[in-house]
């Protein structure tokens, strides 16, 4: 169901998903959150290469919209979406498999490395 779902929520919602880190930073630690380079590599190959300047909605607009429906508290995390380069839209489509290594990095913050395992 998750692999064939046209609804992104079902395709992205698994136990143990949404790794965050290796550090969390507060807004005072980021000079310009609207101009951060970000990349995602799978097995060393760049799959996504973008910048927060490409966000459809500003971070402030996202906070304003979400806070209309949910009370936001210190420590809450908002995820802003996916940059171009998603594997399912490649030709041919690319899907993660056991043994792959995914590295996500944001300029000035750090890298998060995750092995893909089959449980």
SEDREN-695020 format. One record per residue (C-alpha): residue in three letters; x, y, z. Coordinates in steps of 0.2 Angstrom, whole numbers, plus 5000, padded with zeros to 4 digits. Layout:
ALAXYZ/...
***
This chain:
UNK500050005000/UNK501450125005/UNK502450094989/UNK500950114977/UNK500050254986/UNK499750414977/UNK499650494995/UNK501350555000/UNK500850535019/UNK500650345017/UNK502150335007/UNK503250415020/UNK502550365036/UNK503450215044/UNK504050175061/UNK505850225063/UNK505750355049/UNK506050545050/UNK507850535057/UNK508450705062/UNK510150765067/UNK511650755069/UNK511250915078/UNK509751035080/UNK510051215079/UNK508951365084/UNK508551515072/UNK509951625081/UNK511251505075/UNK510851515056/UNK511351675047/UNK510051665033/UNK508851515034/UNK508251565017/UNK509951535009/UNK510551365014/UNK511251235002/UNK510651055005/UNK511050894996/UNK510550714997/UNK511750574991/UNK511350394989/UNK512850284989/UNK513950434985/UNK512850494970/UNK512050664972/UNK510150634970/UNK509550804976/UNK510550974976/UNK509551124981/UNK509451274992/UNK508151335005/UNK507951494993/UNK506951374982/UNK505551344995/UNK503851364989/UNK503351455005/UNK504451545017/UNK504851475034/UNK503851615042/UNK502351575031/UNK502451385035/UNK502451435054/UNK501051555052/UNK499951425043/UNK500351275054/UNK500051375070/UNK498251405064/UNK497951225067/UNK499151165080/UNK499951245095/UNK501851255092/UNK503051235106/UNK504951255108/UNK505751105101/UNK504351065088/UNK505051035071/UNK504251085055/UNK504750985039/UNK504651095023/UNK504550975009/UNK505650884997/UNK506850964984/UNK506850904966/UNK507650734962/UNK506550614971/UNK506950434965/UNK505150384960/UNK505150524947/UNK506750474939/UNK506750374923/UNK506950234927/UNK506350264945/UNK507550234959/UNK507050154975/UNK508150134991/UNK508649954995/UNK509449865010/UNK511349905010/UNK511150085002/UNK511850235012/UNK510950395012/UNK511850555017/UNK510850715019/UNK511850885022/UNK511351065025/UNK512651195023/UNK513351255040/UNK512351135050/UNK513050955046/UNK512850785038/UNK511650645043/UNK512150475037/UNK510850335037/UNK511050155032/UNK509550075024/UNK509149905032/UNK507749775029/UNK506949725045/
***
